[in-house]
Amino acid sequence: MPDVGRKIRELRRAKEWTLDELSSRSGLSAGFLSQVERGLSSLSIVSLERVCNALGVSLSGLLGAGPSTSESVSEPCKVVAASRQWIVRISESAASYRHLTARLPLCPFEVLINEFPAKYHHPQAQHRGEEFGYVLEGTLSLVAGEETHHLDAGDCYFLGPMESHTYSTGGEPARVLVISTEKFLE
């Protein structure tokens, strides 16, 4: 997977934009974007999508996570073997995302298994789509708006569009099945 910060800097410079220009187009601070470009900070999927939209590039294209030309889907796929599912890790982020629906182009929603290490804190996010989550393993602390919820394995949650949220793990890793009506990794 390419160095995301370096790739963002290359795309920004190719457009002859300053960090301030990318900042105003993405809604992220120039200081934060500078840290991302230098590999000192990493982006959440939601923030990365904002940068990709600003730069006019697809998220999977930037991450190099899409199928190769020889793997392009000519007919709708119905089954995706575990060995063909994309594992996405953004920069040096400790979290990873198993993209279950990447090779199912007709699927109207996106399904991921988010894998968070112990003592992980996901940056605050909000997105246009609805999100359903089911904790497969571990525990998760979900902050949605002003409310904090402690979720154990087997618990689930729902977030509406543009609902501000963040989550974190305690002393053990967590795996969360996430279904979203917004496709982040197309």
C-alpha positions as CSV (number, residue, x, y, z in Angstrom):
1,M,0.0,0.0,0.0
2,P,1.5,3.4,-0.9
3,D,2.6,6.0,1.6
4,V,-0.7,7.9,1.9
5,G,0.8,11.1,3.0
6,R,3.4,11.1,0.3
7,K,0.7,10.4,-2.3
8,I,-1.5,13.2,-1.0
9,R,1.4,15.6,-1.2
10,E,2.2,14.5,-4.8
11,L,-1.4,15.0,-5.9
12,R,-1.7,18.4,-4.1
13,R,1.6,19.6,-5.8
14,A,0.5,18.3,-9.2
15,K,-2.5,20.6,-8.8
16,E,-0.1,23.4,-7.7
17,W,-2.1,23.8,-4.5
18,T,-0.8,25.0,-1.2
19,L,-1.7,23.2,2.0
20,D,-4.1,26.1,2.7
21,E,-5.9,25.4,-0.6
22,L,-6.3,21.7,0.2
23,S,-7.4,22.7,3.7
24,S,-10.2,25.0,2.5
25,R,-11.4,22.4,0.0
26,S,-11.3,19.4,2.4
27,G,-12.3,21.2,5.6
28,L,-9.2,19.9,7.5
29,S,-6.6,22.2,9.0
30,A,-3.5,22.9,7.1
31,G,-1.4,22.0,10.1
32,F,-3.0,18.6,10.3
33,L,-2.6,18.0,6.6
34,S,1.1,18.9,6.8
35,Q,1.5,16.3,9.6
36,V,-0.3,13.7,7.4
37,E,1.9,14.5,4.4
38,R,5.0,14.1,6.6
39,G,3.8,10.8,8.1
40,L,3.3,12.2,11.6
41,S,-0.4,11.8,11.7
42,S,-2.9,9.5,10.0
43,L,-6.4,10.1,8.7
44,S,-9.6,8.3,9.5
45,I,-11.5,6.9,6.5
46,V,-13.9,9.8,6.7
47,S,-11.2,12.4,6.7
48,L,-9.3,10.6,3.9
49,E,-12.5,10.6,1.9
50,R,-12.7,14.4,2.3
51,V,-9.2,14.8,1.1
52,C,-9.9,12.5,-1.9
53,N,-13.0,14.4,-2.8
54,A,-11.0,17.6,-2.7
55,L,-8.3,16.2,-4.9
56,G,-10.7,14.5,-7.3
57,V,-9.4,11.0,-6.7
58,S,-11.2,7.8,-5.5
59,L,-10.3,6.5,-2.1
60,S,-9.5,3.0,-3.4
61,G,-7.3,4.6,-6.2
62,L,-5.3,6.6,-3.6
63,L,-4.9,3.6,-1.4
64,G,-4.1,1.2,-4.2
65,A,-6.7,-1.1,-2.8
66,G,-8.7,-1.6,-5.9
67,P,-8.6,-4.7,-8.1
68,S,-5.9,-4.9,-10.7
69,T,-6.9,-4.7,-14.3
70,S,-6.7,-8.5,-14.6
71,E,-9.1,-8.8,-11.6
72,S,-11.7,-6.3,-12.9
73,V,-15.3,-7.5,-12.5
74,S,-17.0,-8.0,-15.9
75,E,-20.0,-9.7,-14.4
76,P,-21.6,-9.0,-11.0
77,C,-19.9,-11.0,-8.3
78,K,-22.0,-12.9,-5.8
79,V,-19.3,-14.5,-3.6
80,V,-16.0,-13.1,-2.3
81,A,-13.5,-15.6,-0.8
82,A,-11.7,-14.4,2.3
83,S,-8.4,-14.4,0.4
84,R,-9.8,-11.8,-2.1
85,Q,-11.1,-9.4,0.5
86,W,-9.2,-6.1,0.8
87,I,-7.5,-5.3,4.0
88,V,-7.1,-1.6,4.3
89,R,-4.7,0.2,6.7
90,I,-4.4,3.9,6.3
91,S,-0.7,5.1,6.7
92,E,0.6,4.0,10.1
93,S,-2.8,3.8,11.7
94,A,-3.1,1.0,14.2
95,A,-6.6,0.2,12.9
96,S,-7.4,-1.9,9.9
97,Y,-10.5,-2.4,7.9
98,R,-11.5,-5.7,6.2
99,H,-13.6,-4.5,3.2
100,L,-16.1,-7.3,2.7
101,T,-18.1,-5.8,-0.2
102,A,-15.3,-4.4,-2.3
103,R,-15.8,-7.0,-5.0
104,L,-19.5,-6.8,-4.9
105,P,-20.2,-3.7,-7.1
106,L,-24.0,-4.1,-7.1
107,C,-24.2,-4.2,-3.3
108,P,-26.1,-1.0,-2.2
109,F,-24.1,-0.6,1.1
110,E,-20.6,-1.1,2.4
111,V,-19.7,-3.8,4.9
112,L,-16.4,-3.6,6.8
113,I,-14.9,-5.4,9.8
114,N,-13.0,-2.7,11.7
115,E,-10.2,-4.1,13.8
116,F,-9.0,-1.8,16.5
117,P,-6.0,-2.5,18.8
118,A,-6.1,-2.1,22.6
119,K,-6.2,1.5,23.8
120,Y,-7.2,2.8,20.3
121,H,-9.0,6.1,19.9
122,H,-10.7,6.7,16.5
123,P,-10.8,10.4,15.5
124,Q,-14.2,12.1,15.7
125,A,-16.1,11.6,12.5
126,Q,-19.4,12.3,10.8
127,H,-20.5,11.1,7.4
128,R,-23.5,11.4,5.1
129,G,-24.5,7.8,5.3
130,E,-26.2,5.7,8.1
131,E,-24.0,3.3,10.0
132,F,-24.9,0.1,11.9
133,G,-22.2,-1.6,14.0
134,Y,-22.1,-4.9,15.8
135,V,-19.3,-5.7,18.2
136,L,-17.9,-9.1,17.3
137,E,-15.1,-9.2,19.9
138,G,-13.8,-7.0,22.7
139,T,-15.4,-3.9,24.1
140,L,-16.0,-0.5,22.5
141,S,-16.8,2.9,24.0
142,L,-19.0,4.8,21.5
143,V,-19.5,8.5,21.9
144,A,-22.4,9.7,19.7
145,G,-23.2,13.3,20.1
146,E,-23.2,14.0,23.9
147,E,-23.9,10.4,24.9
148,T,-21.3,7.7,25.8
149,H,-22.2,4.0,25.4
150,H,-20.1,1.1,26.5
151,L,-20.6,-1.9,24.2
152,D,-19.6,-5.5,24.7
153,A,-19.4,-8.3,22.2
154,G,-22.9,-8.9,20.9
155,D,-24.0,-5.3,21.4
156,C,-24.9,-3.1,18.4
157,Y,-25.5,0.5,17.5
158,F,-27.0,2.7,14.8
159,L,-25.8,6.2,13.8
160,G,-27.9,8.5,11.6
161,P,-26.5,10.7,8.8
162,M,-24.1,13.4,9.9
163,E,-24.2,12.2,13.5
164,S,-20.9,13.1,15.2
165,H,-19.2,10.1,16.7
166,T,-16.0,8.5,17.9
167,Y,-15.0,5.2,19.5
168,S,-12.2,3.8,21.5
169,T,-11.1,0.5,23.0
170,G,-10.0,-0.3,26.5
171,G,-7.2,-2.7,27.4
172,E,-8.1,-5.2,24.7
173,P,-8.6,-5.1,20.9
174,A,-12.0,-5.0,19.4
175,R,-13.5,-6.2,16.1
176,V,-16.7,-4.5,14.9
177,L,-18.8,-5.4,11.9
178,V,-19.9,-2.1,10.3
179,I,-22.6,-1.7,7.6
180,S,-22.8,1.8,6.0
181,T,-25.1,3.3,3.4
182,E,-22.2,5.5,2.4
183,K,-19.5,3.8,0.4
184,F,-16.1,5.0,1.5
185,L,-13.9,2.6,-0.4
186,E,-15.4,2.4,-3.9
